[in-house]
Amino acid sequence: MARSILYDPLVAWPILWLVVAVAVAFVAFAAWRRLSGWWLRALAFAAASAALANPSIQIEDRDPLSDIAIIVADQSASQGIADRPDQVSQAVAELEAEIAALPNTEVRVVSVGDAPDNAGTLLLGALSEALAEEPRDRIAGAILVTDGQVHDLEAAPDIGAPLHAVLTGQPDDWDRRLIIQNAPAFAIVGEPVTMTLKIEDQGAVPADIGARAEIDVAVDGGEPQRFVVPIGTELELPVTLSHGGMNVIQFTLPESPGELTDRNNAAVVQINGVRDRLRVLLVSGEPHAGERTWRNLLKSDASVDLVHFTILRPPEKQDGVPVTELSLIAFPTRELFLDKIDEFDLIIFDRYKRRGILPSIYLDNVRQYVEDGGALLIAAGPDFATAESIYRSPLAAVVPAGPTSRVIEESYVPEITEIGQRHPVTEGLDAIESPGAPEDQPWGSWLRLIEVEAVSGHTVLSGLDDRPLLQLDRVGDGRVALLASDQAWLWSRGYEGGGPQLEMLRRLAHWMMKEPELEEEALQVQPDGQSMTITRRTLEAQVAPVEITGPDGETAVVTLEETSPGRFQTVFDAPETGLYRLSDGEQEAVIALGPSAPKEYEETIASGDKLSPLTGATRGGIAAISDGVPSIRLVSENRPAAGRGWIGLTPREAYVTTDVSNTPILPAWAFLLIAAFFAVAAWLYEGRRGGKAV
């Protein structure tokens, strides 16, 4: 029960204050004139003013409300290290029991796990949400059971009560982590790029650990190489990419004895390899209508450096013109085919035949260039079927089809073979229809076919009566393609509506230059948030299941379904972020979902440094569970709420009012009667004493 005095004036407050002011003025004047009854006049005016103020006594019946203490338990990934889960459980249980034993006090326990999208530990945001569900005037305090590594300090609420942190961990905890400080997203294949990394030790590092550490470096899931590097020093590591497309470079530190976790001992860098310039050598045996098709295709690609020679005057041509008067450029055969052949990514022989310009030793050098990893494309014309055919040279060892010496001059429409439907060079080309083609055929016709017999490789396009038209093969480390016709230019000219010559020739050239997206046998992985899309490209009709090894060493096996000819896919939802290895027994792939070491593992040593400004501002404290779970005390508001071995809660004495009653102190007429009494008394008193005070 609580009592208080309320005023409900009979007149407006300005009028009442005016009356009081006039009364004070009269009393002051009487006192200044030294009237003997001035004090009786003051009492009379006070009683009259009280009558106008109409005072009453308000009596409230109140029911007290209990205080509320909030415990926020950090159960994020970093709290799963070592014995921290047991520490959290023990601390929460003991604190909850102590608070429950306090008079008129309740406890709320909130658990916080890992935040989505690798946002870390959002402990203070969870505290804000818990406070929003409770009346703020009942909050006696909050206790955070955590390792102190929170990532949402900006979300700290104004609690209006002591905030404490109870830290997990042990005094001798230490950990080692690998930090990638700088890594490019793109790099030019074959040119070194520099990455910056650092190995850092945290916590109570043992004295016998040393100042150097071993690090394993693996590219695309291959065999790792081990190096010894200093700790605590920024390391500049030059890396040269060996192929285009995504290059996955993994750095791993072997686990050291006694460190908290090895989840931050690895880092993955994904660099997209791009070719600076693709150097192509195009040798045309003679001018013809299809020569410009190749030239326009290669010149339209800004990433291609084209060197093109057309043989206009073969050695056997004798027309009597002095050499000094010829304006033709001499064919630099020795420079191109001996000294600089390895500088080219692709060599194209377009209707070339043996004329003595390139001796056999030069052509044998081209064969060796292919076997060592180069690319050779032969666009055959009628000369390919003659005795002067380039096939009748050392190049026969690498060309995937041999001529029968027959040239077929008939109209036909190129068709994609069964295996061509699976090969990335011709896959889906039949979906590109020519609007001007006849109704019964998708593309325009070609008018010439050099009859060849396949020796090796795959026939992806066929001509008349299923004869090989485009033959592809791998030789050694290189690639060879034979196009058994010189009629592709008809599509460029729109003959019978034309066809997809630019797309086909572009794919062919890029497949030969080993572009990753055109590999016919490949295991590709595309990340999408916390899931990955697995694609297996193959020329076979079936594929084996894919085994996925997660960052924790656990494996999963998934089967792929054919979505289009030669393409099998599935979507795998990864249980956590990190590095995943995929293998189907033949092909391997590596992918990193999110960072290889989640944010939770960037700092694993328990520390109150981040929370100390917040706890200090509320007179709270920070205690370590390793020193014992602190006891709970009740402290007054604005007093220190933490000490050695204890933390405090502030009683809020909140209540709810159940009933209110108002009783006037005196009726208005009673106040007026008292005022009249004092006024008469003043008149009588002053009359007897002559008005003036003695």
C-alpha positions in Angstrom: 0.0 0.0 0.0 1.3 3.5 -0.9 0.0 6.9 -0.1 0.5 10.2 -1.9 -1.1 13.7 -1.9 -2.9 14.8 -5.1 -4.3 18.2 -5.9 -7.5 18.8 -7.9 -7.9 22.6 -7.9 -11.4 24.1 -8.0 -10.1 26.8 -10.5 -7.5 26.7 -13.2 -3.9 26.4 -12.0 -3.0 29.9 -13.4 -5.8 31.5 -11.4 -4.8 29.6 -8.3 -1.2 30.7 -8.6 -2.4 34.3 -9.2 -4.4 34.1 -6.0 -1.4 32.7 -4.1 0.8 35.5 -5.5 -1.8 38.2 -4.4 -2.0 36.5 -0.9 1.8 36.5 -0.6 1.9 40.2 -1.6 -0.7 41.1 1.1 1.1 39.2 3.8 4.4 40.7 2.8 2.9 44.2 2.9 1.4 43.5 6.4 4.8 42.2 7.6 6.5 45.3 6.2 4.0 47.5 8.0 4.7 45.5 11.1 1.1 44.6 11.7 1.0 42.4 14.7 -1.4 39.9 13.1 0.4 39.4 9.9 1.1 35.8 10.6 -2.6 35.1 11.3 -3.3 36.8 8.0 -0.8 34.4 6.3 -2.6 31.4 7.9 -5.9 32.7 6.7 -4.6 33.1 3.1 -3.0 29.6 3.2 -6.2 28.0 4.3 -8.1 29.8 1.5 -5.5 28.7 -1.0 -5.7 25.1 0.2 -9.5 25.3 -0.2 -9.0 26.3 -3.9 -6.3 23.6 -4.4 -8.6 20.9 -3.1 -5.9 18.4 -1.8 -6.7 14.7 -1.3 -4.9 11.6 -0.2 -4.4 8.9 -2.9 -4.0 5.3 -1.6 -2.6 2.6 -4.0 -2.8 -1.1 -3.4 0.3 -2.6 -5.1 1.4 -6.1 -5.9 5.2 -6.5 -6.3 6.6 -8.0 -9.5 9.6 -10.3 -9.6 13.0 -9.2 -11.1 14.2 -10.9 -14.3 17.8 -12.0 -15.0 18.8 -13.1 -18.5 21.4 -15.7 -19.2 22.6 -15.8 -22.8 24.5 -19.1 -23.6 26.9 -19.0 -26.5 26.6 -22.3 -28.3 28.3 -21.3 -31.6 30.9 -23.5 -33.4 33.8 -22.0 -31.5 32.1 -23.1 -28.2 32.3 -26.7 -29.4 36.1 -26.7 -29.0 37.8 -28.8 -26.3 35.8 -28.9 -23.0 33.8 -25.7 -23.7 30.4 -27.4 -24.2 30.7 -28.9 -20.6 31.8 -25.5 -19.3 28.8 -23.8 -20.8 26.4 -26.4 -19.4 27.9 -26.3 -16.0 28.0 -22.5 -15.8 24.4 -22.1 -17.0 23.1 -24.7 -14.6 24.9 -23.1 -11.6 24.0 -19.5 -12.4 20.4 -20.5 -13.1 20.2 -22.3 -9.7 21.7 -19.3 -7.8 19.4 -16.8 -9.4 16.4 -18.9 -8.8 17.4 -19.0 -5.1 17.3 -15.2 -4.8 14.1 -13.6 -3.4 11.6 -12.4 -5.9 13.9 -13.1 -8.9 13.2 -15.1 -12.2 15.7 -16.3 -14.8 15.5 -16.5 -18.6 18.0 -18.6 -20.5 18.6 -17.9 -24.2 20.8 -20.1 -26.4 22.6 -18.7 -29.5 24.1 -20.9 -32.3 25.9 -20.1 -35.5 24.5 -17.2 -37.5 23.7 -17.8 -41.2 26.0 -16.7 -44.0 29.1 -17.1 -41.9 28.2 -13.9 -39.9 29.8 -15.3 -36.7 28.4 -15.1 -33.2 25.5 -12.7 -32.9 25.3 -12.8 -29.1 24.3 -9.2 -28.4 21.5 -9.3 -31.0 20.1 -12.3 -29.2 20.2 -10.4 -26.0 18.4 -7.5 -27.6 15.6 -9.8 -28.7 15.3 -11.3 -25.3 15.1 -7.9 -23.7 12.4 -6.9 -26.2 10.1 -9.7 -24.8 10.4 -8.5 -21.1 9.4 -5.3 -19.3 12.6 -3.2 -19.2 11.9 -2.0 -15.6 12.0 -5.6 -14.3 15.5 -6.4 -15.8 17.9 -6.9 -12.9 20.9 -7.8 -15.1 22.2 -10.0 -17.9 25.0 -12.7 -18.0 26.7 -13.8 -21.2 28.3 -17.2 -21.0 30.7 -17.0 -24.0 34.3 -17.1 -25.2 34.1 -13.4 -25.8 34.5 -13.6 -29.5 31.3 -11.9 -30.6 30.7 -10.3 -34.0 27.8 -7.9 -33.4 29.1 -5.3 -30.9 27.1 -2.6 -32.8 23.9 -4.4 -31.7 24.6 -4.0 -28.0 21.4 -2.9 -26.2 21.0 -0.3 -23.5 20.2 -2.7 -20.7 19.8 -0.3 -17.8 21.2 -3.0 -15.5 24.5 -4.7 -14.9 25.9 -6.7 -17.8 28.4 -9.5 -17.1 30.4 -12.0 -19.2 31.4 -15.4 -17.9 34.2 -16.7 -20.2 34.8 -20.3 -21.2 38.3 -21.7 -22.1 41.4 -22.4 -20.1 44.4 -20.2 -19.3 46.8 -22.3 -21.3 44.8 -22.4 -24.5 46.7 -21.6 -27.7 45.9 -21.9 -31.4 47.6 -21.5 -34.8 45.8 -20.1 -37.8 46.5 -19.4 -41.4 45.5 -16.1 -42.9 45.3 -15.2 -46.6 45.8 -11.5 -46.7 45.9 -10.9 -50.4 44.9 -13.1 -53.3 43.8 -12.1 -56.8 40.5 -13.3 -58.3 42.0 -13.5 -61.8 45.4 -14.2 -63.1 47.0 -14.8 -66.5 47.9 -18.4 -67.3 51.7 -18.9 -67.3 52.5 -15.6 -65.6 53.4 -15.5 -61.9 51.1 -13.7 -59.5 51.8 -12.9 -55.8 49.7 -13.9 -52.9 50.3 -12.7 -49.3 49.7 -15.1 -46.4 50.6 -15.2 -42.7 50.8 -17.9 -40.0 49.8 -16.5 -36.6 49.9 -18.1 -33.2 47.4 -17.0 -30.5 47.1 -17.5 -26.8 49.6 -19.2 -24.4 51.9 -20.5 -27.0 54.3 -23.2 -25.6 57.9 -22.3 -25.5 59.0 -25.4 -27.4 56.8 -24.7 -30.5 59.5 -22.8 -32.3 59.4 -19.8 -34.7 58.9 -21.8 -37.9 56.1 -24.0 -39.2 55.4 -26.4 -42.1 52.8 -25.6 -44.7 51.5 -27.9 -47.5 50.4 -26.4 -50.8 48.2 -28.3 -53.2 46.8 -27.2 -56.6 43.5 -28.5 -57.8 43.5 -31.3 -55.2 46.9 -32.7 -56.4 49.8 -34.0 -54.4 50.7 -31.3 -51.9 54.2 -29.8 -51.6 55.6 -29.1 -48.1 57.5 -25.9 -47.2 58.9 -24.5 -43.9 58.1 -20.9 -43.3 58.4 -18.4 -40.4 55.6 -17.7 -38.1 54.2 -14.2 -37.6 55.7 -12.9 -40.9 53.9 -11.8 -44.0 54.9 -14.2 -46.8 54.8 -13.3 -50.4 54.2 -16.4 -52.5 54.5 -16.4 -56.3 52.1 -18.7 -58.0 51.9 -19.5 -61.7 48.7 -20.9 -63.0 49.0 -23.9 -65.4 45.6 -23.8 -67.0 42.6 -21.6 -67.7 39.4 -21.6 -65.7 39.1 -22.0 -62.0 42.4 -23.0 -60.2 41.9 -24.1 -56.6 45.0 -23.6 -54.4 44.8 -25.1 -50.9 47.2 -24.2 -48.1 47.3 -26.5 -45.1 49.1 -26.4 -41.8 49.7 -29.8 -40.1 48.0 -29.9 -36.7 50.4 -28.9 -33.9 50.3 -30.7 -30.5 48.0 -29.1 -28.0 46.4 -26.4 -30.3 42.7 -25.9 -29.8 41.5 -26.8 -33.3 42.8 -27.4 -36.8 39.7 -25.9 -38.5 41.6 -22.6 -39.1 44.8 -24.4 -40.3 43.6 -24.4 -43.9 42.9 -21.8 -46.5 41.6 -22.1 -50.0 42.2 -19.6 -52.8 40.2 -19.8 -56.0 41.8 -18.0 -58.9 40.2 -17.8 -62.4 43.0 -18.4 -65.0 42.7 -16.4 -68.1 44.9 -16.4 -71.2 46.6 -13.1 -72.0 46.8 -13.7 -75.7 46.2 -16.8 -77.8 48.8 -17.1 -80.5 47.5 -18.8 -83.7 49.5 -19.6 -86.8 47.3 -20.0 -89.9 49.0 -21.3 -93.1 46.8 -21.2 -96.2 48.2 -23.4 -99.0 46.6 -21.2 -101.7 44.0 -18.5 -101.9 40.4 -19.8 -101.9 36.9 -18.8 -100.9 37.1 -20.4 -97.4 40.3 -18.7 -96.4 38.5 -15.6 -95.2 36.2 -17.6 -93.0 39.1 -18.7 -90.8 40.7 -15.3 -90.8 37.4 -13.5 -89.9 36.7 -16.0 -87.1 40.2 -15.6 -85.5 40.4 -11.9 -86.0 37.0 -11.3 -84.4 38.3 -12.7 -81.1 40.2 -9.9 -79.3 42.2 -12.4 -77.2 43.7 -14.0 -80.4 47.0 -12.9 -82.0 46.8 -14.2 -85.5 49.8 -14.8 -87.7 48.5 -15.7 -91.2 50.5 -16.7 -94.3 49.1 -17.5 -97.7 51.3 -19.2 -100.2 50.8 -17.2 -103.4 54.0 -18.2 -105.3 55.2 -21.7 -104.7 58.8 -22.6 -105.5 57.9 -24.5 -108.7 56.4 -21.4 -110.3 58.9 -19.9 -112.8 57.6 -16.8 -114.5 60.9 -15.0 -115.1 60.3 -12.2 -112.6 63.5 -11.2 -110.8 63.3 -11.9 -107.1 64.4 -8.3 -106.4 61.3 -7.0 -108.1 58.8 -9.3 -106.2 56.8 -7.5 -103.4 55.8 -10.8 -101.7 56.9 -11.5 -98.1 59.2 -14.5 -97.8 57.7 -17.3 -95.8 59.9 -17.4 -92.6 59.8 -21.2 -92.3 62.8 -21.7 -90.1 61.8 -19.0 -87.6 58.2 -20.2 -87.4 58.7 -24.0 -87.4 62.0 -24.3 -85.6 62.7 -21.3 -83.4 59.3 -20.1 -82.3 56.9 -23.0 -82.8 56.4 -23.4 -79.1 55.1 -19.9 -78.8 51.9 -20.8 -80.7 48.8 -22.2 -79.0 47.3 -23.5 -82.3 48.6 -24.2 -85.8 46.1 -24.4 -88.7 46.9 -25.8 -92.1 44.2 -24.6 -94.5 44.3 -26.5 -97.8 48.0 -26.9 -97.5 49.9 -29.4 -99.6 53.5 -30.4 -99.8 55.3 -28.2 -102.3 58.8 -28.2 -100.8 58.2 -25.1 -98.8 58.2 -27.0 -95.5 60.8 -29.8 -95.5 60.0 -33.0 -93.7 62.1 -32.0 -90.7 59.8 -29.0 -90.2 56.7 -31.1 -90.4 58.2 -33.6 -88.0 58.8 -30.7 -85.6 55.1 -29.9 -85.9 54.4 -33.5 -84.9 56.6 -33.2 -81.9 55.0 -29.9 -81.0 51.6 -31.6 -80.9 52.8 -34.5 -78.8 54.3 -32.0 -76.3 51.0 -30.3 -75.8 50.3 -28.2 -78.9 47.2 -28.1 -81.1 46.9 -28.8 -84.8 43.9 -28.2 -87.1 43.9 -29.4 -90.7 41.1 -28.0 -92.9 41.4 -30.4 -95.9 40.7 -29.6 -99.5 41.1 -31.6 -102.7 44.8 -31.5 -102.2 44.5 -33.7 -99.1 43.5 -36.6 -101.4 46.5 -36.3 -103.7 50.0 -37.6 -103.6 51.1 -34.2 -102.3 48.8 -34.5 -99.3 50.1 -33.3 -96.0 49.1 -36.7 -94.7 52.0 -38.2 -96.6 54.5 -36.6 -94.3 55.6 -37.1 -90.7 52.3 -35.6 -89.6 50.6 -38.9 -90.5 51.6 -40.1 -87.0 49.2 -37.6 -85.4 46.4 -37.0 -88.0 43.3 -39.0 -86.8 42.1 -40.0 -90.3 43.7 -40.9 -93.6 42.5 -40.0 -97.1 41.3 -42.6 -99.6 42.3 -40.4 -102.5 38.6 -39.8 -103.4 37.0 -36.4 -103.5 33.1 -36.5 -103.5 31.5 -33.5 -105.2 27.9 -33.9 -104.1 25.5 -31.9 -102.0 25.0 -33.0 -98.4 24.0 -31.6 -95.0 26.5 -32.1 -92.2 25.1 -34.1 -89.3 26.0 -34.5 -85.7 26.9 -38.1 -84.9 25.8 -39.9 -81.8 29.0 -39.2 -80.0 29.0 -35.7 -81.4 25.8 -35.1 -79.4 27.9 -35.6 -76.3 31.1 -33.8 -77.4 31.2 -30.1 -76.2 32.4 -29.0 -79.7 29.2 -30.1 -81.4 26.8 -30.5 -78.4 23.5 -28.7 -79.0 24.5 -27.3 -82.4 21.5 -28.8 -84.0 19.4 -26.5 -81.8 20.8 -23.6 -83.8 18.6 -23.6 -86.9 19.1 -21.5 -90.0 15.9 -19.5 -90.8 16.6 -19.7 -94.5 17.3 -23.5 -94.7 14.9 -25.8 -96.5 12.1 -27.2 -94.3 13.4 -30.7 -94.3 16.9 -29.8 -93.1 18.2 -27.5 -90.3 21.2 -26.1 -92.1 22.5 -25.3 -95.6 24.3 -27.9 -97.7 28.0 -28.4 -98.3 29.1 -29.4 -101.8 32.4 -31.2 -101.3 33.7 -34.0 -99.0 37.2 -35.5 -98.9 36.7 -39.1 -98.2 38.8 -40.3 -95.2 39.0 -43.3 -93.0 39.0 -42.7 -89.3 42.2 -44.0 -87.6 41.7 -42.7 -84.1 39.7 -40.3 -82.0 36.1 -39.4 -82.4 33.9 -38.5 -85.4 31.6 -35.7 -84.2 30.3 -34.6 -87.6 29.5 -36.8 -90.6 28.9 -36.1 -94.2 27.5 -38.0 -97.1 26.5 -41.6 -96.2 27.9 -41.1 -92.6 31.4 -40.6 -93.8 33.7 -38.8 -91.3 33.6 -35.0 -91.7 35.1 -33.7 -88.4 37.5 -36.0 -86.6 38.9 -35.0 -83.2 41.7 -36.8 -81.3 44.2 -36.3 -78.5 47.8 -37.2 -79.2 50.2 -37.2 -76.4 49.6 -34.0 -74.5 48.2 -32.2 -77.5 45.1 -32.2 -79.7 44.4 -32.7 -83.4 41.4 -32.0 -85.5 40.7 -32.8 -89.2 37.9 -31.1 -91.1 37.4 -33.2 -94.3 36.0 -30.4 -96.3 36.8 -26.9 -97.4 33.1 -25.9 -97.7 32.4 -24.3 -94.3 32.5 -20.9 -96.0 29.1 -21.8 -97.7 27.5 -21.3 -94.3 29.2 -17.9 -93.9 27.8 -16.8 -97.3 24.3 -17.9 -96.3 24.0 -20.7 -98.9 20.6 -22.4 -98.4 20.2 -20.4 -95.2 23.7 -21.1 -93.9 24.5 -22.7 -90.6 26.2 -22.3 -87.2 29.7 -22.0 -88.7 31.0 -19.3 -86.3 29.8 -21.2 -83.2 31.2 -24.5 -84.4 34.5 -23.1 -85.5 34.8 -21.1 -82.3 34.2 -24.1 -80.1 36.6 -26.2 -82.2 39.4 -23.6 -81.9 38.9 -23.2 -78.1 38.6 -27.0 -77.5 42.0 -27.4 -79.3 43.4 -24.7 -77.1 42.2 -26.6 -74.0 39.6 -24.2 -72.7 38.2 -25.8 -69.5 34.5 -25.3 -70.4 35.0 -27.4 -73.6 36.6 -30.4 -72.0 34.7 -33.6 -73.0 35.7 -35.5 -69.8 35.4 -33.2 -66.8 34.0 -33.0 -63.3 32.8 -29.5 -62.7 31.3 -28.0 -59.5 29.5 -24.7 -59.2 28.9 -23.2 -55.8 25.5 -21.7 -54.9 25.4 -20.5 -51.3 25.5 -23.6 -49.1 24.9 -26.0 -51.9 26.8 -27.0 -55.0 25.8 -28.1 -58.5 27.9 -31.1 -59.7 28.2 -31.6 -63.4 30.0 -34.5 -65.0 30.7 -34.2 -68.8 31.6 -37.4 -70.6 31.4 -39.2 -73.9 30.2 -42.3 -72.2 26.6 -43.3 -71.7 26.9 -43.8 -67.9 28.9 -42.2 -65.1 30.0 -43.5 -61.7 28.7 -42.0 -58.5 30.7 -39.1 -57.0 32.2 -39.3 -53.6 32.3 -36.0 -51.7 34.7 -35.5 -48.8 33.8 -32.6 -46.5 36.1 -30.4 -44.5 35.6 -32.6 -41.4 36.7 -35.7 -43.3 33.2 -37.2 -43.6 32.2 -38.6 -47.0 29.0 -38.7 -48.9 28.2 -40.5 -52.2 25.8 -39.0 -54.7 24.5 -40.2 -58.0 24.1 -38.0 -61.1 21.2 -37.9 -63.5 21.6 -37.2 -67.3 20.1 -33.8 -68.1 21.3 -33.7 -71.7 23.5 -35.9 -73.9 26.9 -36.2 -72.3 25.9 -34.1 -69.3 25.0 -35.5 -65.8 24.1 -33.3 -62.9 22.9 -33.2 -59.3 22.7 -30.7 -56.5 24.3 -31.4 -53.2 23.4 -29.4 -50.0 26.6 -29.1 -48.0 26.3 -29.4 -44.2 28.9 -26.7 -43.5 31.2 -24.3 -45.2 34.8 -25.3 -46.0 36.8 -27.2 -48.6 35.2 -30.2 -50.4 36.9 -32.8 -52.5 35.0 -34.7 -55.2 36.0 -37.8 -57.1 34.3 -40.4 -59.3 37.4 -42.5 -59.7 38.5 -40.9 -62.9 38.0 -37.2 -62.5 38.6 -35.0 -59.4 37.5 -31.5 -58.4 37.9 -29.2 -55.4 35.6 -26.5 -54.3 35.4 -24.2 -51.4 32.0 -23.2 -50.0 32.4 -20.0 -48.1 35.7 -19.5 -46.4 37.7 -22.6 -45.7 37.9 -21.5 -42.0 34.5 -20.1 -40.9 34.4 -16.8 -39.0 33.8 -18.7 -35.8 37.4 -20.1 -36.0 39.2 -16.9 -36.9 39.8 -16.1 -33.2 39.4 -19.1 -30.9 41.1 -17.9 -27.7 38.6 -16.8 -25.1 39.0 -13.1 -24.3 36.9 -10.4 -22.7 38.6 -7.5 -24.5 35.6 -7.0 -26.9 33.0 -7.0 -24.1 34.9 -5.1 -21.5 33.7 -1.6 -22.7 30.1 -2.9 -22.5 30.4 -4.5 -19.1 32.3 -1.5 -17.7 29.6 0.9 -18.8 27.0 -0.9 -16.7 29.4 -1.5 -13.7 29.4 -5.2 -14.6 32.3 -7.6 -14.7 34.1 -10.4 -16.6 34.9 -13.7 -14.9 36.5 -16.9 -16.1 34.8 -20.3 -15.6 38.3 -21.8 -15.2 38.5 -19.8 -11.9 35.1 -21.1 -10.8 31.5 -20.1 -11.7 31.0 -16.7 -9.9 28.4 -16.4 -7.2 25.4 -14.0 -7.4 24.8 -11.0 -5.1 22.2 -8.3 -5.0 23.6 -4.8 -5.2 22.0 -1.3 -5.2 21.6 0.7 -8.3 24.7 2.7 -9.4 26.9 0.6 -7.2 29.8 -1.6 -8.5 28.2 -4.9 -9.5 31.2 -7.2 -9.7 34.0 -8.3 -7.5 36.4 -11.2 -6.9 34.4 -14.4 -7.4 31.0 -12.7 -7.6 28.8 -10.7 -9.9 25.7 -8.7 -8.9 22.1 -8.1 -9.9 20.2 -4.9 -9.2 16.7 -5.3 -7.6 14.2 -3.2 -9.6 11.3 -3.3 -7.1 8.8 -3.2 -9.9 5.1 -3.5 -9.0 1.6 -3.5 -10.5 -1.2 -1.3 -9.0 -4.4 -3.3 -8.3 -6.6 -0.5 -6.7 -6.5 3.3 -6.2 -8.7 5.4 -3.9 -8.7 9.2 -3.3 -9.9 10.8 0.0 -10.1 14.6 0.4 -8.0 15.9 3.3 -10.8 18.4 4.3 -13.9 19.6 2.5 -13.6 23.0 0.9 -16.0 24.6 3.4 -13.8 23.4 6.2 -10.8 25.1 4.7 -12.9 28.3 4.3 -14.1 28.1 7.9 -10.5 27.8 9.0 -9.5 30.8 6.8 -12.4 32.8 8.3 -11.3 31.9 11.8 -7.7 33.1 11.2 -9.0 36.3 9.6 -11.2 37.1 12.6 -8.4 36.2 15.0 -6.1 38.6 13.1 -8.6 41.4 13.4 -9.2 40.9 17.1 -5.5 40.4 17.8 -4.5 43.6 16.0 -7.5 45.5 17.6 -6.3 44.8 21.1 -2.6 45.5 20.3 -3.3 48.7 18.4 -2.5 47.2 15.0 1.3 47.7 15.2 3.7 45.1 16.6 5.5 46.1 19.7 
